[in-house]
């Protein structure tokens, strides 16, 4: 489910806000929490952003955690396509 939560949050600010409000990110693995942290920073930096630019997210993860580039690339490359409103209903 964590890949679906991350995918929904990346695709939709509304999904990110709802998951954050409900504490749905609290149970993520450490690797997923690092992705969540960068997604949150992205939305907090641009209050008009409706989704996260994957290239920017990937660049920030690479810059901030160069020892784990392959792990983060694997997470991002394997995110499923989801219906964000439906995913957050199960958080």
Secondary structure as GFF3:
##gff-version 3
##sequence-region A 1 91
A	DSSP	alpha_helix	2	11	.	.	.	ID=ss1
A	DSSP	alpha_helix	13	22	.	.	.	ID=ss2
A	DSSP	alpha_helix	30	45	.	.	.	ID=ss3
A	DSSP	alpha_helix	54	64	.	.	.	ID=ss4
A	DSSP	three_ten_helix	66	68	.	.	.	ID=ss5
A	DSSP	alpha_helix	69	77	.	.	.	ID=ss6
A	DSSP	alpha_helix	84	88	.	.	.	ID=ss7
###
